[in-house]
Amino acid sequence: MITKTDLEKIAKLGRLGISSDELAEMANEFEKIIKYFEQIRTLELTNVPPMTHAVDIILEPRPDIIQSTKCVTDFMPYIKYHYFYVPAVL
């Protein structure tokens, strides 16, 4: 059972500004969430394989092929004395 005191403590630790009306509503919501987890706990899941994704997909690895690319300096707007000059960001 989540009490209003528990929620006040959690809100204080999380530095959340929650009114007493909101705390009462949140206690109600937390109770619903905990009841839902209790329902899940009663399910028989011993033969259910673990999932890594919601959709059963198999990703094929790409071949590791080296492709020629441009030099990074080709993309720079201004180079002088082996330095890259870019607009100032303040």
N, CA, C and O atoms as CSV, one atom per row, in Angstrom:
chain,resi,resn,atom,element,x,y,z
A,1,MET,N,N,0.847,-1.189,0.000
A,1,MET,CA,C,0.000,0.000,0.000
A,1,MET,C,C,0.887,1.246,0.000
A,1,MET,O,O,1.695,1.435,0.909
A,2,ILE,N,N,0.739,2.076,-1.000
A,2,ILE,CA,C,1.473,3.340,-1.092
A,2,ILE,C,C,0.688,4.395,-0.311
A,2,ILE,O,O,-0.491,4.639,-0.568
A,3,THR,N,N,1.366,4.999,0.630
A,3,THR,CA,C,0.696,6.027,1.419
A,3,THR,C,C,1.066,7.406,0.923
A,3,THR,O,O,2.001,7.578,0.141
A,4,LYS,N,N,0.324,8.373,1.387
A,4,LYS,CA,C,0.594,9.760,1.012
A,4,LYS,C,C,1.961,10.186,1.541
A,4,LYS,O,O,2.654,10.979,0.904
A,5,THR,N,N,2.348,9.664,2.702
A,5,THR,CA,C,3.663,9.965,3.286
A,5,THR,C,C,4.788,9.438,2.404
A,5,THR,O,O,5.800,10.111,2.207
A,6,ASP,N,N,4.604,8.226,1.873
A,6,ASP,CA,C,5.606,7.658,0.963
A,6,ASP,C,C,5.777,8.536,-0.271
A,6,ASP,O,O,6.898,8.808,-0.702
A,7,LEU,N,N,4.665,8.971,-0.828
A,7,LEU,CA,C,4.735,9.822,-2.021
A,7,LEU,C,C,5.354,11.180,-1.711
A,7,LEU,O,O,6.077,11.731,-2.540
A,8,GLU,N,N,5.079,11.725,-0.530
A,8,GLU,CA,C,5.705,13.001,-0.148
A,8,GLU,C,C,7.216,12.836,-0.077
A,8,GLU,O,O,7.959,13.711,-0.523
A,9,LYS,N,N,7.674,11.720,0.479
A,9,LYS,CA,C,9.108,11.458,0.582
A,9,LYS,C,C,9.737,11.312,-0.803
A,9,LYS,O,O,10.804,11.868,-1.066
A,10,ILE,N,N,9.073,10.565,-1.685
A,10,ILE,CA,C,9.581,10.379,-3.047
A,10,ILE,C,C,9.612,11.709,-3.786
A,10,ILE,O,O,10.578,12.002,-4.491
A,11,ALA,N,N,8.565,12.518,-3.633
A,11,ALA,CA,C,8.516,13.821,-4.294
A,11,ALA,C,C,9.620,14.733,-3.773
A,11,ALA,O,O,10.204,15.502,-4.537
A,12,LYS,N,N,9.908,14.650,-2.480
A,12,LYS,CA,C,10.973,15.471,-1.904
A,12,LYS,C,C,12.330,15.037,-2.438
A,12,LYS,O,O,13.161,15.875,-2.788
A,13,LEU,N,N,12.559,13.715,-2.502
A,13,LEU,CA,C,13.830,13.205,-3.026
A,13,LEU,C,C,14.019,13.575,-4.490
A,13,LEU,O,O,15.135,13.860,-4.924
A,14,GLY,N,N,12.935,13.570,-5.244
A,14,GLY,CA,C,12.988,13.924,-6.658
A,14,GLY,C,C,12.853,15.410,-6.908
A,14,GLY,O,O,12.843,15.854,-8.057
A,15,ARG,N,N,12.749,16.184,-5.834
A,15,ARG,CA,C,12.588,17.640,-5.913
A,15,ARG,C,C,11.417,18.022,-6.816
A,15,ARG,O,O,11.525,18.895,-7.676
A,16,LEU,N,N,10.289,17.333,-6.589
A,16,LEU,CA,C,9.080,17.589,-7.359
A,16,LEU,C,C,8.139,18.443,-6.526
A,16,LEU,O,O,7.904,18.145,-5.355
A,17,GLY,N,N,7.609,19.483,-7.108
A,17,GLY,CA,C,6.641,20.318,-6.422
A,17,GLY,C,C,5.238,19.788,-6.671
A,17,GLY,O,O,4.618,20.114,-7.683
A,18,ILE,N,N,4.737,18.969,-5.751
A,18,ILE,CA,C,3.436,18.332,-5.929
A,18,ILE,C,C,2.522,18.764,-4.790
A,18,ILE,O,O,2.900,18.716,-3.619
A,19,SER,N,N,1.315,19.187,-5.149
A,19,SER,CA,C,0.351,19.620,-4.139
A,19,SER,C,C,-0.261,18.405,-3.440
A,19,SER,O,O,-0.130,17.276,-3.915
A,20,SER,N,N,-0.927,18.643,-2.314
A,20,SER,CA,C,-1.532,17.540,-1.562
A,20,SER,C,C,-2.665,16.878,-2.351
A,20,SER,O,O,-2.891,15.675,-2.220
A,21,ASP,N,N,-3.376,17.660,-3.168
A,21,ASP,CA,C,-4.420,17.078,-4.020
A,21,ASP,C,C,-3.812,16.122,-5.042
A,21,ASP,O,O,-4.349,15.043,-5.294
A,22,GLU,N,N,-2.683,16.529,-5.629
A,22,GLU,CA,C,-2.012,15.684,-6.612
A,22,GLU,C,C,-1.460,14.421,-5.951
A,22,GLU,O,O,-1.459,13.349,-6.556
A,23,LEU,N,N,-0.987,14.551,-4.701
A,23,LEU,CA,C,-0.458,13.381,-3.999
A,23,LEU,C,C,-1.541,12.334,-3.786
A,23,LEU,O,O,-1.283,11.139,-3.937
A,24,ALA,N,N,-2.740,12.763,-3.441
A,24,ALA,CA,C,-3.836,11.820,-3.235
A,24,ALA,C,C,-4.172,11.104,-4.543
A,24,ALA,O,O,-4.418,9.898,-4.551
A,25,GLU,N,N,-4.180,11.844,-5.634
A,25,GLU,CA,C,-4.473,11.248,-6.943
A,25,GLU,C,C,-3.361,10.288,-7.363
A,25,GLU,O,O,-3.626,9.215,-7.906
A,26,MET,N,N,-2.104,10.689,-7.103
A,26,MET,CA,C,-0.973,9.840,-7.468
A,26,MET,C,C,-0.963,8.548,-6.657
A,26,MET,O,O,-0.604,7.494,-7.182
A,27,ALA,N,N,-1.351,8.614,-5.388
A,27,ALA,CA,C,-1.413,7.406,-4.565
A,27,ALA,C,C,-2.399,6.418,-5.178
A,27,ALA,O,O,-2.152,5.212,-5.197
A,28,ASN,N,N,-3.502,6.932,-5.672
A,28,ASN,CA,C,-4.501,6.099,-6.343
A,28,ASN,C,C,-3.910,5.441,-7.588
A,28,ASN,O,O,-4.094,4.245,-7.813
A,29,GLU,N,N,-3.206,6.224,-8.386
A,29,GLU,CA,C,-2.610,5.707,-9.623
A,29,GLU,C,C,-1.541,4.658,-9.329
A,29,GLU,O,O,-1.469,3.635,-10.010
A,30,PHE,N,N,-0.713,4.909,-8.316
A,30,PHE,CA,C,0.314,3.933,-7.954
A,30,PHE,C,C,-0.306,2.627,-7.487
A,30,PHE,O,O,0.220,1.554,-7.783
A,31,GLU,N,N,-1.394,2.701,-6.776
A,31,GLU,CA,C,-2.088,1.484,-6.339
A,31,GLU,C,C,-2.546,0.663,-7.540
A,31,GLU,O,O,-2.420,-0.561,-7.542
A,32,LYS,N,N,-3.081,1.340,-8.570
A,32,LYS,CA,C,-3.513,0.635,-9.779
A,32,LYS,C,C,-2.323,-0.042,-10.463
A,32,LYS,O,O,-2.432,-1.173,-10.936
A,33,ILE,N,N,-1.194,0.654,-10.510
A,33,ILE,CA,C,0.007,0.104,-11.151
A,33,ILE,C,C,0.496,-1.117,-10.387
A,33,ILE,O,O,0.843,-2.129,-10.997
A,34,ILE,N,N,0.527,-1.037,-9.074
A,34,ILE,CA,C,0.994,-2.160,-8.259
A,34,ILE,C,C,0.057,-3.355,-8.407
A,34,ILE,O,O,0.523,-4.493,-8.467
A,35,LYS,N,N,-1.244,-3.120,-8.468
A,35,LYS,CA,C,-2.194,-4.226,-8.671
A,35,LYS,C,C,-1.971,-4.892,-10.025
A,35,LYS,O,O,-2.101,-6.110,-10.149
A,36,TYR,N,N,-1.634,-4.091,-11.042
A,36,TYR,CA,C,-1.366,-4.644,-12.359
A,36,TYR,C,C,-0.117,-5.529,-12.322
A,36,TYR,O,O,-0.103,-6.605,-12.919
A,37,PHE,N,N,0.930,-5.080,-11.623
A,37,PHE,CA,C,2.135,-5.903,-11.500
A,37,PHE,C,C,1.855,-7.181,-10.715
A,37,PHE,O,O,2.446,-8.221,-11.005
A,38,GLU,N,N,0.982,-7.123,-9.749
A,38,GLU,CA,C,0.611,-8.328,-9.014
A,38,GLU,C,C,-0.108,-9.315,-9.931
A,38,GLU,O,O,0.077,-10.525,-9.804
A,39,GLN,N,N,-0.918,-8.813,-10.843
A,39,GLN,CA,C,-1.573,-9.689,-11.827
A,39,GLN,C,C,-0.539,-10.363,-12.702
A,39,GLN,O,O,-0.638,-11.559,-12.978
A,40,ILE,N,N,0.442,-9.615,-13.136
A,40,ILE,CA,C,1.492,-10.171,-13.995
A,40,ILE,C,C,2.288,-11.224,-13.237
A,40,ILE,O,O,2.679,-12.237,-13.816
A,41,ARG,N,N,2.533,-10.999,-11.951
A,41,ARG,CA,C,3.308,-11.931,-11.144
A,41,ARG,C,C,2.631,-13.299,-11.054
A,41,ARG,O,O,3.310,-14.312,-10.885
A,42,THR,N,N,1.319,-13.338,-11.163
A,42,THR,CA,C,0.602,-14.613,-11.046
A,42,THR,C,C,0.637,-15.434,-12.337
A,42,THR,O,O,0.241,-16.599,-12.324
A,43,LEU,N,N,1.093,-14.864,-13.435
A,43,LEU,CA,C,1.123,-15.582,-14.709
A,43,LEU,C,C,2.208,-16.648,-14.714
A,43,LEU,O,O,3.258,-16.486,-14.092
A,44,GLU,N,N,1.943,-17.737,-15.420
A,44,GLU,CA,C,2.913,-18.810,-15.583
A,44,GLU,C,C,3.778,-18.489,-16.802
A,44,GLU,O,O,3.309,-18.548,-17.939
A,45,LEU,N,N,5.042,-18.151,-16.557
A,45,LEU,CA,C,5.917,-17.690,-17.640
A,45,LEU,C,C,7.174,-18.537,-17.775
A,45,LEU,O,O,8.146,-18.090,-18.383
A,46,THR,N,N,7.182,-19.741,-17.226
A,46,THR,CA,C,8.405,-20.551,-17.261
A,46,THR,C,C,8.759,-20.999,-18.671
A,46,THR,O,O,9.943,-21.129,-18.979
A,47,ASN,N,N,7.789,-21.237,-19.534
A,47,ASN,CA,C,8.079,-21.710,-20.890
A,47,ASN,C,C,8.057,-20.594,-21.931
A,47,ASN,O,O,8.056,-20.871,-23.130
A,48,VAL,N,N,8.039,-19.360,-21.495
A,48,VAL,CA,C,8.026,-18.228,-22.420
A,48,VAL,C,C,9.470,-17.767,-22.625
A,48,VAL,O,O,10.140,-17.380,-21.668
A,49,PRO,N,N,9.952,-17.807,-23.873
A,49,PRO,CA,C,11.338,-17.383,-24.107
A,49,PRO,C,C,11.476,-15.866,-23.949
A,49,PRO,O,O,10.534,-15.122,-24.224
A,50,PRO,N,N,12.644,-15.415,-23.508
A,50,PRO,CA,C,12.855,-13.971,-23.373
A,50,PRO,C,C,12.842,-13.285,-24.735
A,50,PRO,O,O,13.260,-13.864,-25.738
A,51,MET,N,N,12.365,-12.060,-24.756
A,51,MET,CA,C,12.280,-11.292,-26.000
A,51,MET,C,C,13.338,-10.200,-26.001
A,51,MET,O,O,13.622,-9.595,-24.968
A,52,THR,N,N,13.907,-9.958,-27.148
A,52,THR,CA,C,14.812,-8.832,-27.299
A,52,THR,C,C,14.165,-7.705,-28.088
A,52,THR,O,O,14.662,-6.578,-28.100
A,53,HIS,N,N,13.049,-8.018,-28.748
A,53,HIS,CA,C,12.362,-7.038,-29.572
A,53,HIS,C,C,10.887,-7.434,-29.653
A,53,HIS,O,O,10.550,-8.613,-29.546
A,54,ALA,N,N,10.035,-6.472,-29.836
A,54,ALA,CA,C,8.604,-6.756,-29.910
A,54,ALA,C,C,8.227,-7.520,-31.177
A,54,ALA,O,O,7.238,-8.253,-31.195
A,55,VAL,N,N,9.015,-7.348,-32.232
A,55,VAL,CA,C,8.770,-8.025,-33.500
A,55,VAL,C,C,9.918,-8.996,-33.740
A,55,VAL,O,O,11.085,-8.628,-33.600
A,56,ASP,N,N,9.595,-10.224,-34.097
A,56,ASP,CA,C,10.623,-11.231,-34.324
A,56,ASP,C,C,11.289,-10.980,-35.676
A,56,ASP,O,O,10.753,-11.352,-36.720
A,57,ILE,N,N,12.448,-10.353,-35.646
A,57,ILE,CA,C,13.171,-10.045,-36.879
A,57,ILE,C,C,14.598,-10.569,-36.764
A,57,ILE,O,O,15.135,-10.727,-35.667
A,58,ILE,N,N,15.185,-10.829,-37.903
A,58,ILE,CA,C,16.578,-11.252,-37.955
A,58,ILE,C,C,17.314,-10.242,-38.825
A,58,ILE,O,O,16.975,-10.048,-39.993
A,59,LEU,N,N,18.311,-9.610,-38.250
A,59,LEU,CA,C,19.089,-8.624,-38.987
A,59,LEU,C,C,20.282,-9.318,-39.636
A,59,LEU,O,O,21.078,-9.976,-38.966
A,60,GLU,N,N,20.385,-9.160,-40.922
A,60,GLU,CA,C,21.503,-9.738,-41.652
A,60,GLU,C,C,22.683,-8.771,-41.582
A,60,GLU,O,O,22.520,-7.580,-41.849
A,61,PRO,N,N,23.845,-9.260,-41.234
A,61,PRO,CA,C,25.006,-8.355,-41.178
A,61,PRO,C,C,25.417,-7.909,-42.572
A,61,PRO,O,O,25.340,-8.669,-43.537
A,62,ARG,N,N,25.851,-6.669,-42.653
A,62,ARG,CA,C,26.326,-6.146,-43.929
A,62,ARG,C,C,27.767,-6.597,-44.160
A,62,ARG,O,O,28.512,-6.809,-43.203
A,63,PRO,N,N,28.155,-6.742,-45.408
A,63,PRO,CA,C,29.556,-7.085,-45.676
A,63,PRO,C,C,30.452,-5.894,-45.325
A,63,PRO,O,O,30.076,-4.739,-45.524
A,64,ASP,N,N,31.611,-6.189,-44.812
A,64,ASP,CA,C,32.553,-5.153,-44.423
A,64,ASP,C,C,33.394,-4.780,-45.637
A,64,ASP,O,O,34.435,-5.383,-45.899
A,65,ILE,N,N,32.924,-3.771,-46.375
A,65,ILE,CA,C,33.586,-3.357,-47.608
A,65,ILE,C,C,34.128,-1.949,-47.421
A,65,ILE,O,O,33.411,-1.046,-46.989
A,66,ILE,N,N,35.389,-1.774,-47.747
A,66,ILE,CA,C,36.005,-0.449,-47.661
A,66,ILE,C,C,35.696,0.303,-48.944
A,66,ILE,O,O,35.946,-0.191,-50.043
A,67,GLN,N,N,35.150,1.505,-48.793
A,67,GLN,CA,C,34.821,2.330,-49.937
A,67,GLN,C,C,35.648,3.603,-49.881
A,67,GLN,O,O,35.949,4.123,-48.806
A,68,SER,N,N,36.002,4.085,-51.040
A,68,SER,CA,C,36.782,5.323,-51.060
A,68,SER,C,C,35.868,6.492,-50.712
A,68,SER,O,O,34.730,6.576,-51.174
A,69,THR,N,N,36.393,7.380,-49.895
A,69,THR,CA,C,35.645,8.559,-49.484
A,69,THR,C,C,36.522,9.780,-49.671
A,69,THR,O,O,37.733,9.675,-49.869
A,70,LYS,N,N,35.892,10.931,-49.605
A,70,LYS,CA,C,36.643,12.166,-49.707
A,70,LYS,C,C,37.372,12.433,-48.406
A,70,LYS,O,O,37.005,11.906,-47.356
A,71,CYS,N,N,38.373,13.228,-48.481
A,71,CYS,CA,C,39.117,13.634,-47.295
A,71,CYS,C,C,38.254,14.596,-46.487
A,71,CYS,O,O,37.470,15.358,-47.053
A,72,VAL,N,N,38.398,14.562,-45.170
A,72,VAL,CA,C,37.587,15.424,-44.320
A,72,VAL,C,C,37.855,16.899,-44.611
A,72,VAL,O,O,36.978,17.741,-44.419
A,73,THR,N,N,39.036,17.203,-45.062
A,73,THR,CA,C,39.344,18.609,-45.351
A,73,THR,C,C,38.584,19.131,-46.568
A,73,THR,O,O,38.463,20.344,-46.745
A,74,ASP,N,N,38.075,18.241,-47.401
A,74,ASP,CA,C,37.280,18.676,-48.557
A,74,ASP,C,C,35.962,19.299,-48.124
A,74,ASP,O,O,35.363,20.060,-48.883
A,75,PHE,N,N,35.500,18.987,-46.913
A,75,PHE,CA,C,34.224,19.507,-46.431
A,75,PHE,C,C,34.379,20.780,-45.599
A,75,PHE,O,O,33.383,21.404,-45.233
A,76,MET,N,N,35.599,21.162,-45.303
A,76,MET,CA,C,35.822,22.336,-44.464
A,76,MET,C,C,35.795,23.608,-45.306
A,76,MET,O,O,36.367,23.650,-46.395
A,77,PRO,N,N,35.123,24.654,-44.795
A,77,PRO,CA,C,35.017,25.879,-45.577
A,77,PRO,C,C,36.325,26.660,-45.677
A,77,PRO,O,O,36.585,27.302,-46.694
A,78,TYR,N,N,37.155,26.609,-44.624
A,78,TYR,CA,C,38.362,27.421,-44.653
A,78,TYR,C,C,39.463,26.727,-43.867
A,78,TYR,O,O,39.277,26.398,-42.695
A,79,ILE,N,N,40.605,26.502,-44.502
A,79,ILE,CA,C,41.754,25.871,-43.857
A,79,ILE,C,C,42.969,26.764,-44.085
A,79,ILE,O,O,43.231,27.211,-45.202
A,80,LYS,N,N,43.710,27.017,-42.993
A,80,LYS,CA,C,44.926,27.811,-43.095
A,80,LYS,C,C,45.920,27.298,-42.063
A,80,LYS,O,O,45.572,27.107,-40.898
A,81,TYR,N,N,47.143,27.079,-42.487
A,81,TYR,CA,C,48.206,26.585,-41.610
A,81,TYR,C,C,47.807,25.287,-40.897
A,81,TYR,O,O,48.095,25.105,-39.714
A,82,HIS,N,N,47.162,24.417,-41.609
A,82,HIS,CA,C,46.736,23.109,-41.096
A,82,HIS,C,C,45.701,23.197,-39.966
A,82,HIS,O,O,45.568,22.263,-39.176
A,83,TYR,N,N,44.976,24.305,-39.889
A,83,TYR,CA,C,43.909,24.463,-38.896
A,83,TYR,C,C,42.571,24.628,-39.608
A,83,TYR,O,O,42.509,25.183,-40.705
A,84,PHE,N,N,41.524,24.154,-38.990
A,84,PHE,CA,C,40.172,24.334,-39.493
A,84,PHE,C,C,39.595,25.590,-38.861
A,84,PHE,O,O,39.630,25.744,-37.640
A,85,TYR,N,N,39.075,26.469,-39.664
A,85,TYR,CA,C,38.436,27.683,-39.147
A,85,TYR,C,C,36.924,27.545,-39.317
A,85,TYR,O,O,36.429,27.246,-40.403
A,86,VAL,N,N,36.214,27.769,-38.231
A,86,VAL,CA,C,34.762,27.664,-38.246
A,86,VAL,C,C,34.199,28.916,-37.600
A,86,VAL,O,O,34.920,29.602,-36.876
A,87,PRO,N,N,32.923,29.239,-37.839
A,87,PRO,CA,C,32.328,30.411,-37.210
A,87,PRO,C,C,32.328,30.266,-35.687
A,87,PRO,O,O,32.162,29.167,-35.158
A,88,ALA,N,N,32.513,31.369,-35.006
A,88,ALA,CA,C,32.510,31.368,-33.560
A,88,ALA,C,C,31.112,31.067,-33.017
A,88,ALA,O,O,30.111,31.564,-33.533
A,89,VAL,N,N,31.064,30.259,-31.985
A,89,VAL,CA,C,29.795,29.934,-31.343
A,89,VAL,C,C,29.887,30.395,-29.895
A,89,VAL,O,O,30.720,29.913,-29.127
A,90,LEU,N,N,29.036,31.318,-29.541
A,90,LEU,CA,C,29.077,31.851,-28.180
A,90,LEU,C,C,27.860,31.430,-27.405
A,90,LEU,O,O,27.720,31.785,-26.235
